[in-house]
Amino acid sequence: MTDDRYNFGRDVLGPVVALYLLRLYGHAVYFEEKLDAKILFMSRAGIRIRRALETFVRSARLKPLTNADYLWASRFLIAKGTWRRSPDQTLQLILSEFPHGTVGDIVNALFRHNGVPSKIATDPALQRPSGDLVSIVGSSEPLGKTINGALGQDSEAFERYIESLLSHNPRALIVDTGWQATSQRLLAQAFPQADWWGAYFGRIISPDPTKNFDPARVIGLMFNAGKYDPLKPETCLVESRHLIESLFEPHAPSVERILINTNGAAQSPEIDAILADAPTKQSDPLFCGVLDYLDELPHGSGIGALTHEAGTCWKQLAEVIIYPTRKNVNMLRSIERSADFGRNLKVPIVFAAEDRHQWDKPELRVKESLWPSGQIALEYPPEMARVMQSKLHGPSSAIASRLSPRPFLTSTRRGRPAVAVITRTLDRPMFLRRAIESVHSQTFKDFVHVVVNDGGDPELAKSVIAEMTGTGGRVPAGGRNLSVDERNIILVDNVVNRGMEAASNIAIAACESDYIVIHDDDDTWEPTFLERTVSFLDDSKNHLYGGVITKSTYVSEEVTGSGIAIHGRSPYNEWLDSINIMELAQGNVFPPIAFVFRRDVYDNIGRFDERFPVLGDWDFNVRFLAQTDIGIVPEYLANYHHRDRGDITSFGNSVISGRSKHLEFASVVRNKLTRTSVGGQEGSLGALLGIGLHFQDLLRTSRESLAILRTLKTGNTAHLAAQSSESENELAKYKAALEVLASLVNSGDTSTLREIGLRPPNLFGLRRRSHGKISVGQLADRLLSSTRSSSFGVPDSFSEARYLAANPDVAESVRRGVFRSGWEHYTRHGRTENRPLTS
């Protein structure tokens, strides 16, 4: 590992640092010769920066600097040293370093070299929050006086030191790693008689304007940025500046005090230890690798050649910092951040395995890590890590051109595929792999699989498809032999994210087929899904159906460090035995993975509405059902997967991680259709959606109550049976009323609507309970009692056979023609006779 770090320092960091030193040298010479400035290498990092610069100057045969010195100071010393001249600025910086500490923490830092004076060691005020320091130092309390006295002594010594350092120069150029010029700002405020400039490896622009010292005097030699920009790989250090800090940080204490010796000169006890720093290949492989590159720098290397080589290395460095592998992290994990400022503390940039007990979840460790991308690499498998790193920083800078669709296998029966399977994906290779296995494991093979990469990294999608098509006979988790032919796959790269509905439309336009189905990358099918649904739609007796669904299974899962963990499976909307427009008006009742539909219906009703980031499928389904019916295959062949545990932010479904959007756009979808309630089909849809909203809660409550009664174990079975029967009757009544209402609205029968007390402009004046307006319960009763209700066909929710079997007298009346159906008898007489409503 030492050799890996050394090679990385020599081969990757070496050219980068060389270009930095070339730019630093140019600025330093200009400031020396043109501006009469003193070049001040600020300890601690400045000591190694100066050593690296001298090595570079010697190798490149440049003229050495003539007016350079060290600035023996840390931010903590400068904060104390500027106390008398800029007390407010000093307090602001000290408090920013101890935001959650106590006054005692600050006092321990101020007096850590000589010990806290006994007269204040037990002062109760030491236990107060750190923010109280402002009032304490402004008071006449013993603690305040002691702090003032200590800061005053530090200030006096530091002022003498700065005056002697700049006695003959009106201008100073501070050389340090960076990043926000805090020390430069403090010095410029306290010592305005000098013109303070700074030349830094990089400048991290802060959104806080108080940290932005005059930009013209803060020089970021390699970058000036507030965040990582893929087009400028050098900005990767915004995400991990600790690599450069550690590279130039000597193994020595920070300079936190200046003393006046017997000759009246200022000096620091820490100077000798810093100058004694002697890095070796074993103790500092990165820095020694850099030094060796600088020492071997070819004579005459010009700025062009150096810039070119550094440019290549910057891309490599950005890849390591932004998208690190576990190997990269293990190579650099020894890097630590010095939490100085009066504290002896080293903070690792990632949490090692033995340290992870302090954070109970991977996402918390990533959040708290100094190198989040590195922590992600340690916590998750490689392809999962790449996805999360991409979400953290944006996609890779690699951009692929749009792919030309490959010709698919010719259908044996139509000349075009029977089904277009549309898979929308975005940087989720582990899900895409599972989706491809699901599609290509189907027993029905007459399909084209369109994978639309909606703005993610195209290389991820291409690599998964290449993997799946490059090795015939792959065996998926279920044990079935899998043969994926690339001629069955079309890959469409959107380049930029267009959203789920736009992705569907783009993919559908990229292929031909008789039928269409949306198979998102995170859902799956049972092997016979396409066989059963296509058979249904191909059957001539089902020609009136524009689409078909199967029953669905809810799959609870979680993305873990070892892959996807399945926690449970249960029926999804198990009550669903038919698709009627009134129930769909309440909300979406089936997932896209379960729905196969005819392309000509899609063409007729219009595409998916691209304005909706979520629930576009519900809007499409409502418009679909307003034109034609949807059949059902009562088998659980579609698997609707939900990441409802663990990290739902990175890998959640839109219905889980985007729950607030679903709530918002539920209203948007309803409002869209309701605004057009001025007649015609769209007007009917608006009415249905408005009333459906009121029925939704009652139906949900009835279903939940019925489920509880069916599963409850108790000895009072007779009582439970009565309650269960009552709940079933109530549920069936509401479903029947909804279907009658749907028939009335769709037929434009406003006279019956008026008869039951509703007027189309006031359809939303319903109440859950009656308070002067029609309640939902009253509406259901009125609908079933209306003169027209029995003139419509028997609704799906009413079991004609069961009703006639339970009521032989009614069956006889129907046989003799007194009633056209058991449903007509129920709506005219059965309800008032308390005959059970069957379903």
C-alpha positions in Angstrom: 0.0 0.0 0.0 3.0 2.3 0.7 4.1 1.7 -2.9 0.6 2.5 -4.2 0.5 5.8 -2.4 4.1 6.6 -3.5 3.2 5.8 -7.2 0.0 7.9 -6.9 2.0 10.8 -5.5 4.7 10.6 -8.2 2.5 9.8 -11.2 -0.8 11.6 -10.5 -0.1 14.3 -7.9 3.4 15.0 -9.1 2.4 16.7 -12.4 -0.6 18.5 -10.7 1.7 19.9 -8.0 4.3 20.9 -10.6 1.8 23.0 -12.5 0.7 24.6 -9.2 4.3 25.4 -8.3 5.0 26.9 -11.8 2.1 29.2 -11.3 3.1 30.0 -7.7 6.6 30.8 -8.8 5.4 33.2 -11.5 3.2 35.1 -9.0 5.9 35.2 -6.3 8.5 36.6 -8.7 6.1 39.2 -9.9 5.2 40.3 -6.3 8.9 40.4 -5.4 10.2 42.3 -8.4 7.2 44.5 -9.4 5.3 45.1 -6.1 8.2 45.0 -3.5 6.3 42.4 -1.6 7.6 39.9 1.0 6.6 36.2 0.2 5.4 34.6 3.4 5.1 30.8 3.6 2.6 30.3 6.3 3.2 27.4 8.7 2.5 24.6 8.8 1.7 23.8 5.2 3.9 26.6 3.9 7.0 24.7 5.1 6.5 21.8 2.7 5.2 24.0 0.0 8.4 26.0 0.1 10.5 22.8 0.1 8.5 21.6 -3.0 8.9 25.0 -4.7 12.7 25.0 -4.1 12.9 21.5 -5.6 11.0 22.6 -8.6 13.0 25.8 -9.1 16.2 23.8 -8.9 15.1 21.1 -11.4 13.7 23.7 -13.8 16.9 25.8 -13.4 15.0 28.9 -12.4 16.2 31.8 -10.3 15.5 31.4 -6.5 13.2 33.8 -4.7 15.1 36.6 -2.9 12.6 38.0 -0.4 10.9 35.0 1.1 10.3 34.1 4.8 8.1 32.0 7.0 5.0 33.3 8.7 5.1 31.4 11.9 1.4 31.4 12.8 -1.7 29.3 12.8 -5.3 30.6 12.5 -5.6 30.2 16.2 -2.5 32.3 16.9 -3.7 35.0 14.4 -7.1 35.0 16.0 -5.5 35.7 19.4 -2.8 38.0 18.0 -5.4 40.3 16.4 -7.5 40.6 19.6 -6.6 44.1 20.5 -7.1 45.5 17.0 -10.1 43.5 15.9 -11.8 41.9 18.9 -15.2 41.3 17.2 -13.4 39.4 14.3 -11.5 37.3 16.8 -14.5 36.3 18.8 -16.4 35.4 15.6 -13.7 33.0 14.5 -13.2 31.4 17.9 -16.9 30.8 18.3 -17.2 29.3 14.8 -14.6 26.7 16.0 -16.6 25.8 19.1 -20.2 26.1 18.0 -21.5 23.4 20.3 -19.0 23.6 23.1 -18.7 25.4 26.4 -16.8 28.4 27.6 -14.6 25.9 29.4 -13.6 24.3 26.1 -12.4 27.7 24.8 -10.6 28.5 28.0 -8.8 25.1 27.9 -7.6 25.9 24.3 -6.5 29.4 25.3 -4.4 28.2 28.2 -3.5 24.7 27.1 0.3 25.3 27.1 0.6 26.8 30.5 -2.5 25.4 32.1 -5.7 27.2 33.2 -5.0 29.6 36.1 -6.2 28.3 39.4 -8.2 31.4 40.1 -10.7 30.5 37.3 -10.3 26.7 37.1 -13.5 26.2 39.1 -15.5 29.2 37.9 -19.2 28.1 37.2 -19.2 30.2 34.1 -17.0 27.6 32.4 -20.0 25.4 32.1 -22.0 28.0 30.1 -22.5 27.6 26.3 -19.6 28.9 24.2 -21.8 31.7 22.8 -21.7 33.3 26.3 -18.0 34.1 25.8 -19.0 37.5 24.2 -20.8 38.7 27.4 -18.1 37.2 29.7 -15.1 39.0 28.1 -17.1 42.2 28.1 -17.8 42.0 31.9 -15.7 42.7 35.0 -16.0 39.1 36.2 -12.7 37.4 37.1 -13.1 35.0 34.2 -13.6 37.8 31.8 -10.6 39.8 33.1 -8.3 36.7 32.9 -9.3 35.9 29.3 -8.8 39.6 28.3 -5.4 39.6 30.0 -4.2 36.5 28.2 -5.5 37.7 24.8 -3.9 41.0 25.4 -0.5 39.5 26.0 -0.8 37.3 22.9 -1.8 40.3 20.9 1.1 42.5 22.1 3.7 39.8 21.2 2.1 39.1 17.9 2.0 42.7 16.9 5.7 43.1 17.5 6.3 39.9 15.5 4.3 41.2 12.4 5.9 44.7 12.6 9.4 43.2 12.6 8.5 40.7 9.8 7.2 43.5 7.5 9.5 46.3 8.6 10.8 47.1 5.1 8.0 45.9 2.9 4.6 47.6 2.3 3.1 44.4 0.8 2.9 40.7 1.7 2.0 37.6 -0.3 0.8 34.8 1.9 1.4 31.3 0.5 -0.8 28.5 1.9 -3.0 25.7 0.7 -6.2 27.8 1.0 -9.2 27.8 1.0 -11.2 30.8 2.2 -8.4 33.2 3.1 -9.4 33.4 6.8 -5.9 34.3 8.1 -5.4 36.8 5.3 -8.7 38.5 6.2 -7.8 38.7 9.9 -4.4 40.2 9.2 -5.7 42.7 6.7 -8.3 43.9 9.2 -5.8 44.2 12.1 -2.8 45.5 10.2 -4.2 47.8 7.4 -0.8 49.5 7.1 0.3 46.6 4.9 -1.3 45.4 1.6 -2.1 41.7 2.2 -2.4 39.3 -0.7 -2.7 35.5 -0.8 -1.6 32.9 -3.3 -3.3 29.5 -2.6 -3.6 26.1 -4.1 -7.3 26.8 -4.5 -10.0 29.1 -3.4 -13.3 27.6 -2.2 -15.9 30.2 -2.7 -18.3 30.4 0.2 -21.9 31.5 0.0 -21.3 33.4 3.2 -20.2 36.9 2.0 -18.5 37.6 5.4 -15.9 35.0 4.4 -15.1 36.5 1.1 -12.2 38.8 1.5 -11.6 41.1 -1.5 -11.5 38.6 -4.4 -8.8 40.5 -6.2 -6.4 39.8 -3.4 -7.3 36.1 -3.0 -5.6 34.1 -5.7 -6.7 30.5 -6.3 -3.8 29.2 -8.5 -5.6 26.0 -9.5 -9.3 26.8 -9.1 -11.8 29.2 -7.8 -15.1 27.4 -7.2 -17.8 26.7 -4.7 -18.7 23.3 -5.9 -17.4 20.5 -8.2 -17.8 21.1 -11.9 -17.3 18.0 -14.1 -16.0 20.2 -16.9 -13.3 21.5 -14.6 -11.8 18.5 -13.0 -9.5 20.6 -10.8 -12.6 21.6 -8.8 -12.8 18.0 -7.5 -10.7 19.3 -4.5 -13.7 21.3 -3.3 -15.1 17.9 -2.3 -11.9 16.6 -0.7 -9.4 19.5 0.1 -8.0 17.3 2.9 -5.9 15.4 0.3 -3.8 18.6 -0.4 -3.8 19.7 3.3 -2.5 16.3 4.3 0.1 16.3 1.5 1.7 19.5 2.7 1.2 19.1 6.4 4.4 18.3 8.4 4.5 16.0 11.4 4.8 18.8 13.9 2.6 20.8 16.2 0.8 23.9 15.1 2.3 27.3 16.0 -0.1 28.7 18.6 2.0 31.1 20.6 4.6 33.8 20.1 7.0 34.7 22.9 9.3 37.6 23.4 12.8 36.5 24.2 15.4 38.4 26.3 16.5 40.4 23.3 13.0 41.6 22.6 12.6 39.4 19.6 9.5 37.3 18.9 9.9 33.6 18.6 7.8 30.4 18.9 8.7 27.2 20.8 7.2 25.1 18.0 9.5 26.3 15.2 12.3 23.9 15.8 10.0 20.9 15.7 8.4 22.0 12.4 11.8 22.6 10.7 12.9 19.2 11.9 10.2 17.5 9.7 11.9 14.8 7.7 9.4 12.9 5.5 10.4 9.5 4.2 8.9 7.1 1.7 7.5 5.0 4.6 6.1 7.9 6.7 5.0 10.2 3.8 4.8 8.2 0.6 2.5 10.7 -1.2 4.8 13.7 -0.5 7.9 11.8 -1.3 6.4 10.6 -4.6 5.7 14.3 -5.4 9.2 15.4 -4.5 10.8 12.6 -6.6 8.7 13.7 -9.6 9.8 17.4 -9.0 13.4 16.3 -8.6 13.4 14.4 -11.8 11.6 17.1 -13.8 13.1 17.1 -17.3 15.2 20.2 -17.9 13.5 22.7 -20.1 9.9 21.5 -19.4 7.9 24.3 -20.7 4.5 25.5 -19.5 2.7 23.9 -22.5 4.1 20.4 -21.8 3.5 20.7 -18.1 0.0 21.9 -18.6 -0.8 19.0 -20.9 0.5 16.4 -18.5 -1.2 18.0 -15.5 -4.5 18.1 -17.5 -4.4 14.4 -17.9 -3.6 13.8 -14.3 -6.4 16.2 -13.1 -8.9 13.9 -14.8 -7.4 10.9 -13.1 -7.5 12.7 -9.7 -11.1 13.8 -10.2 -12.1 10.2 -10.9 -10.4 9.1 -7.7 -12.0 11.8 -5.5 -15.5 12.0 -7.0 -16.0 8.3 -8.0 -13.5 6.5 -5.8 -13.4 2.7 -5.7 -12.8 0.8 -2.5 -9.2 0.3 -3.6 -8.8 4.1 -4.0 -10.2 4.7 -0.5 -8.0 2.1 1.1 -5.0 3.8 -0.5 -5.9 7.2 0.8 -7.7 6.4 4.0 -4.7 7.3 6.2 -5.3 10.9 5.4 -6.5 12.8 8.4 -7.7 16.3 9.2 -5.9 18.2 12.0 -8.5 19.7 14.2 -6.0 22.2 15.7 -7.2 25.6 17.1 -6.0 24.7 20.6 -6.8 21.0 20.3 -4.7 17.9 19.7 -7.0 16.0 17.5 -6.8 14.1 14.2 -10.1 13.4 12.4 -10.1 10.6 9.7 -11.6 11.5 6.4 -13.6 8.2 6.3 -14.9 5.9 9.1 -13.0 2.6 9.2 -14.9 -0.6 9.9 -13.8 -0.6 13.6 -15.1 3.0 14.0 -18.5 2.5 12.5 -20.3 1.5 15.6 -20.7 5.2 16.4 -23.0 5.6 13.4 -25.8 3.0 13.2 -26.6 3.4 9.5 -24.6 3.7 6.3 -26.4 6.9 5.2 -25.5 8.6 8.5 -21.8 7.6 8.1 -21.8 9.0 4.6 -23.4 12.2 5.8 -20.9 12.7 8.6 -17.8 11.7 6.7 -15.2 14.3 5.5 -15.1 12.4 2.2 -18.7 11.3 1.4 -17.8 9.7 -1.9 -15.1 7.7 -0.2 -17.4 6.6 2.6 -20.0 5.5 0.0 -17.3 3.3 -1.7 -16.7 1.6 1.7 -20.4 1.1 2.5 -21.8 -0.2 -0.8 -21.0 -2.7 -3.6 -19.2 -1.1 -6.6 -22.1 -0.4 -9.0 -24.3 0.8 -6.2 -21.6 3.1 -5.0 -21.2 4.6 -8.4 -24.9 5.3 -8.6 -24.9 7.1 -5.2 -21.7 9.0 -6.0 -23.3 10.2 -9.2 -26.4 11.4 -7.3 -24.1 13.2 -4.9 -22.0 15.0 -7.5 -23.9 14.7 -10.8 -23.2 12.3 -13.6 -19.8 11.6 -15.0 -18.4 14.0 -17.5 -18.3 11.3 -20.1 -21.1 11.9 -22.6 -22.1 9.3 -25.2 -23.7 10.0 -28.5 -27.3 8.9 -29.1 -27.3 5.3 -30.0 -28.9 4.1 -33.3 -31.5 1.4 -32.6 -30.4 -2.1 -33.5 -32.8 -4.0 -35.8 -34.9 -6.3 -33.7 -35.8 -9.9 -34.4 -38.5 -10.2 -37.0 -41.8 -11.4 -35.6 -43.1 -14.7 -36.9 -46.7 -13.6 -37.0 -47.0 -9.9 -37.7 -43.9 -8.6 -39.3 -43.4 -6.4 -36.2 -43.1 -7.3 -32.5 -46.4 -8.1 -30.7 -45.3 -6.1 -27.6 -43.1 -3.1 -26.9 -41.7 -3.4 -23.4 -40.6 0.1 -22.2 -38.0 0.3 -19.4 -37.1 3.7 -18.0 -33.9 3.8 -16.1 -31.5 6.4 -14.5 -28.2 5.3 -13.1 -29.5 2.1 -11.4 -27.5 -0.7 -13.0 -28.4 -3.3 -10.4 -32.1 -2.7 -11.0 -31.7 -2.6 -14.8 -29.9 -5.9 -14.7 -32.8 -7.4 -12.7 -35.4 -5.8 -15.1 -33.6 -7.3 -18.2 -33.7 -10.7 -16.5 -37.4 -10.3 -15.8 -38.2 -9.3 -19.4 -36.0 -11.8 -21.2 -37.1 -14.7 -19.0 -40.6 -14.5 -20.4 -42.1 -17.6 -22.0 -43.5 -15.3 -24.7 -40.7 -14.0 -26.9 -42.4 -11.8 -29.5 -41.4 -8.5 -28.0 -38.9 -5.6 -28.4 -37.3 -4.3 -25.3 -36.8 -0.5 -25.4 -34.5 0.7 -22.6 -34.5 4.5 -22.3 -31.6 6.0 -20.3 -33.3 9.1 -19.0 -30.3 11.5 -18.5 -28.0 9.2 -16.5 -24.5 8.0 -17.3 -24.9 6.2 -20.7 -21.9 4.0 -19.9 -23.7 2.4 -17.0 -26.7 1.3 -19.2 -24.5 0.2 -22.0 -22.3 -1.9 -19.7 -25.3 -3.7 -18.2 -26.7 -4.5 -21.7 -23.3 -5.6 -22.9 -23.0 -7.8 -19.9 -26.4 -9.4 -20.4 -26.1 -9.9 -24.2 -22.5 -10.8 -24.3 -22.8 -14.1 -22.5 -25.6 -16.3 -23.8 -27.0 -18.8 -21.3 -26.8 -16.5 -18.3 -28.7 -18.0 -15.4 -30.6 -15.5 -13.3 -31.4 -15.8 -9.6 -34.5 -17.9 -10.2 -32.4 -20.6 -11.9 -34.0 -20.3 -15.3 -31.7 -20.3 -18.3 -31.6 -16.7 -19.8 -30.8 -15.9 -23.4 -30.7 -12.1 -24.1 -30.4 -11.3 -27.8 -29.2 -7.8 -28.4 -31.5 -7.6 -31.5 -34.4 -7.6 -29.1 -33.1 -4.4 -27.4 -33.2 -0.8 -28.4 -31.2 1.6 -26.2 -32.3 5.2 -26.3 -30.1 7.8 -24.6 -32.0 11.0 -23.6 -28.7 12.7 -22.7 -30.6 15.0 -20.2 -33.3 13.9 -17.8 -36.8 14.4 -19.4 -39.0 12.8 -16.7 -40.8 9.5 -16.6 -43.7 10.4 -18.9 -41.5 12.0 -21.6 -39.2 9.0 -21.4 -42.2 6.7 -22.0 -43.3 8.7 -25.0 -39.8 8.8 -26.5 -39.3 5.1 -26.1 -42.7 4.2 -27.6 -42.0 6.4 -30.6 -38.7 4.6 -31.1 -40.3 1.3 -31.9 -43.3 -0.5 -33.5 -45.7 -3.0 -31.9 -49.3 -4.0 -31.4 -49.2 -3.7 -27.7 -47.3 -1.6 -25.1 -46.3 -2.2 -21.5 -44.2 -0.1 -19.1 -41.7 -2.2 -17.2 -39.8 0.2 -15.0 -36.3 -0.9 -14.0 -37.2 -1.6 -10.4 -40.2 -3.9 -11.0 -40.4 -7.6 -12.2 -42.8 -10.1 -13.9 -43.5 -13.7 -13.4 -42.3 -15.7 -16.5 -45.9 -16.1 -17.9 -46.9 -12.5 -17.7 -46.6 -11.6 -21.4 -48.0 -15.0 -22.4 -51.2 -14.6 -20.4 -51.8 -10.9 -21.2 -51.1 -11.1 -24.9 -53.3 -14.2 -25.2 -56.1 -12.3 -23.5 -55.8 -9.3 -25.9 -55.4 -11.6 -29.0 -58.6 -13.5 -28.1 -61.3 -12.3 -30.5 -63.9 -12.4 -27.7 -62.0 -9.7 -25.8 -61.8 -7.3 -28.7 -63.8 -4.7 -26.8 -61.0 -4.4 -24.2 -58.3 -1.8 -24.9 -56.0 -3.2 -22.4 -55.6 -5.8 -19.7 -54.0 -6.0 -16.2 -53.0 -8.9 -14.0 -53.1 -9.1 -10.3 -50.0 -7.6 -8.6 -47.8 -8.5 -5.7 -46.4 -5.8 -3.4 -42.7 -6.6 -2.8 -41.1 -4.9 0.2 -37.4 -4.5 -0.2 -34.3 -2.6 0.8 -31.0 -1.7 -0.8 -28.2 -2.9 1.5 -24.5 -3.1 1.4 -24.7 -6.6 -0.1 -27.4 -5.9 -2.6 -31.2 -5.9 -2.7 -32.8 -7.6 0.3 -36.5 -8.8 0.0 -38.4 -8.3 3.3 -41.8 -9.5 2.3 -44.5 -10.1 -0.4 -48.2 -9.5 -0.1 -51.1 -9.0 -2.5 -51.4 -5.5 -3.9 -55.0 -4.2 -4.0 -56.3 -7.8 -3.6 -59.9 -6.6 -3.6 -59.5 -5.6 -7.2 -61.6 -7.9 -9.4 -62.6 -5.4 -12.2 -61.6 -2.0 -13.5 -64.4 0.5 -13.4 -64.1 4.2 -14.0 -65.5 5.3 -10.7 -62.9 3.5 -8.7 -60.2 4.7 -10.9 -61.5 8.2 -10.4 -60.7 7.9 -6.7 -57.0 7.0 -7.4 -54.8 4.8 -9.4 -55.7 1.2 -8.5 -53.0 -0.8 -10.5 -49.3 -0.2 -11.2 -47.8 0.3 -14.7 -46.0 -3.0 -14.5 -49.3 -4.9 -14.6 -50.9 -3.1 -17.6 -50.6 -4.1 -21.2 -52.5 -1.9 -23.7 -53.2 -1.6 -27.4 -51.1 0.9 -29.2 -54.0 2.3 -31.2 -55.7 3.4 -28.0 -52.5 5.1 -26.9 -52.5 6.9 -30.3 -56.1 7.9 -30.0 -56.2 9.3 -26.5 -52.9 11.1 -26.7 -49.6 10.3 -25.2 -48.6 10.4 -21.5 -48.8 13.9 -20.2 -45.2 15.1 -19.8 -46.1 17.9 -17.5 -46.6 15.5 -14.6 -43.4 14.4 -12.7 -45.5 11.7 -11.0 -49.0 10.2 -11.4 -48.8 10.7 -15.2 -49.9 7.0 -15.4 -53.0 7.7 -13.4 -54.0 10.6 -15.7 -53.3 8.3 -18.7 -55.4 5.5 -17.2 -58.4 7.7 -16.5 -58.4 9.0 -20.1 -57.9 5.4 -21.3 -60.8 4.0 -19.4 -63.0 6.9 -20.6 -62.6 5.5 -24.1 -62.5 1.7 -23.6 -62.5 -1.0 -21.0 -59.6 -2.8 -19.3 -59.8 -6.5 -18.6 -58.2 -8.4 -15.9 -56.3 -11.7 -15.7 -56.9 -12.8 -12.1 -53.4 -14.2 -11.5 -50.5 -12.6 -9.6 -48.1 -12.2 -12.4 -46.8 -8.6 -11.8 -44.4 -7.7 -9.0 -44.6 -4.1 -7.8 -41.4 -3.5 -5.8 -41.0 -0.8 -3.1 -37.9 0.3 -1.3 -39.9 1.1 1.9 -37.0 0.5 4.3 -33.4 1.8 4.7 -32.2 4.6 2.4 -35.4 5.5 0.5 -33.9 8.8 -0.7 -31.3 7.3 -3.1 -33.2 4.2 -4.2 -36.8 4.8 -3.2 -39.8 4.6 -5.6 -41.6 7.8 -6.5 -44.5 6.7 -4.3 -42.2 6.3 -1.3 -39.4 8.8 -1.6 -41.5 11.3 -3.6 -44.7 11.1 -1.4 -45.1 14.8 -1.2 -45.2 15.1 -5.0 -47.8 12.4 -5.1 -50.0 14.4 -2.8 -49.5 17.5 -4.7 -50.1 16.1 -8.2 -53.1 14.1 -7.1 -54.8 17.4 -7.0 -53.2 18.6 -10.2 -54.4 15.6 -12.1 -57.9 16.0 -10.8 -57.9 19.7 -11.4 -56.7 19.2 -15.0 -59.7 17.1 -15.9 -62.2 19.1 -13.8 -61.3 22.4 -15.5 -62.8 21.0 -18.7 -66.1 20.1 -17.1 -68.2 21.9 -19.7 -69.6 18.9 -21.4 -68.4 16.0 -23.5 -66.1 13.2 -22.3 -63.7 15.4 -20.4 -66.7 17.0 -18.6 -67.8 13.6 -17.5 -64.3 12.8 -16.3 -64.2 15.9 -14.2 -67.5 15.0 -12.6 -66.3 11.5 -11.8 -63.1 12.7 -10.3 -64.9 15.2 -8.1 -67.4 12.8 -6.7 -64.8 10.0 -6.6 -62.7 12.0 -4.2 -65.6 11.9 -1.7 -66.2 8.2 -2.0 -62.5 7.3 -1.7 -62.3 7.6 2.1 -65.5 5.6 2.7 -64.4 2.8 0.5 -61.0 2.6 2.1 -62.5 2.5 5.5 -65.0 -0.2 4.5 -62.2 -2.4 3.0 -60.0 -2.0 6.0 -62.8 -2.9 8.4 -63.7 -5.9 6.3 -60.1 -7.1 6.2 -59.8 -6.9 10.0 -63.1 -8.8 10.5 -61.9 -11.5 8.2 -58.7 -12.1 10.0 -59.7 -11.4 13.7 -59.6 -14.5 15.9 -62.2 -14.5 18.6 -64.9 -16.8 20.1 -67.8 -14.5 19.3 -68.1 -15.8 15.7 -71.8 -15.1 15.3 -71.3 -11.4 16.2 -68.3 -11.2 13.8 -70.2 -12.9 11.1 -72.9 -10.3 11.4 -70.4 -7.4 11.4 -68.6 -8.9 8.4 -71.8 -9.3 6.4 -72.8 -5.7 7.2 -69.3 -4.4 6.1 -69.5 -6.4 2.9 -73.0 -5.1 2.2 -71.9 -1.5 2.9 -68.9 -1.9 0.6 -70.9 -3.4 -2.2 -73.5 -0.7 -1.9 -70.9 2.0 -2.4 -69.4 0.2 -5.4 -72.8 -0.2 -7.0 -73.7 3.4 -6.4 -70.5 4.5 -8.0 -71.2 2.5 -11.1 -74.7 3.9 -11.4 -73.3 7.4 -11.1 -70.7 6.6 -13.7 -73.4 5.5 -16.1 -75.5 8.6 -15.4 -72.5 11.0 -16.0 -71.2 9.2 -19.0 -74.7 9.1 -20.6 -75.2 12.9 -19.9 -78.4 12.1 -17.8 -78.6 15.4 -16.0 -82.3 14.9 -15.3 -81.5 12.0 -12.9 -78.7 13.9 -11.3 -81.1 16.7 -10.5 -83.6 14.1 -9.3 -81.2 12.9 -6.7 -80.3 16.4 -5.6 -77.1 17.0 -7.6 -76.5 19.6 -10.3 -73.4 19.3 -12.4 -72.0 22.8 -11.5 -72.3 21.8 -7.8 -70.9 18.3 -7.8 -68.4 19.2 -5.2 -70.9 20.3 -2.6 -70.9 16.8 -1.0 -70.1 16.2 2.7 -68.9 13.1 4.5 -71.8 13.6 6.8 -74.9 15.7 6.2 -74.8 19.2 7.5 -77.3 20.9 5.2 -75.9 19.4 2.1 -76.1 15.9 0.6 -73.9 13.5 2.4 -72.0 10.7 0.6 -74.2 8.1 2.3 -77.4 9.9 1.2 -76.1 10.1 -2.3 -75.5 6.4 -2.5 -79.0 5.6 -1.2 -80.6 8.1 -3.7 -78.6 6.8 -6.6 -79.8 3.2 -5.9 -83.4 4.4 -5.5 -83.5 6.6 -8.6 -85.9 5.8 -11.3 -83.2 5.2 -13.9 -80.8 3.2 -11.8 -82.2 -0.2 -12.8 -82.4 0.7 -16.5 -78.6 0.3 -16.8 -76.9 -3.0 -17.1 -75.9 -5.1 -14.1 -72.7 -3.5 -12.5 -69.6 -5.6 -12.1 -69.8 -5.2 -8.3 -73.2 -7.0 -8.2 -73.4 -10.7 -8.3 -76.6 -11.5 -10.2 -76.3 -15.3 -9.7 -75.7 -15.1 -5.9 -78.6 -12.6 -5.4 -81.0 -14.8 -7.3 -79.8 -17.9 -5.5 -80.3 -16.2 -2.1 -83.7 -15.0 -3.2 -85.7 -17.7 -5.0 -88.9 -15.5 -5.2 -86.9 -12.9 -7.1 -85.4 -15.5 -9.4 -89.0 -16.7 -10.2 -90.0 -13.0 -10.9 -87.1 -12.6 -13.3 -88.0 -15.9 -15.0 -91.6 -14.7 -15.6 -90.3 -11.3 -16.9 -91.6 -9.1 -14.0 -88.0 -7.8 -13.5 -85.3 -7.8 -16.1 -82.7 -8.8 -13.5 -82.0 -9.3 -9.9 -80.2 -6.0 -10.0 -83.5 -4.2 -11.0 -85.4 -5.9 -8.2 -82.7 -4.9 -5.7 -82.7 -1.2 -6.7 -86.5 -1.0 -6.7 -87.4 -3.2 -3.7 -84.6 -5.2 -2.2 -82.9 -2.3 -0.5 -86.0 -1.3 1.4 -86.7 -5.0 2.2 -83.2 -5.3 3.7 -82.2 -8.1 1.3 -78.4 -8.6 1.4 -76.5 -7.0 -1.5 -74.2 -9.6 -2.9 -70.8 -9.0 -4.7 
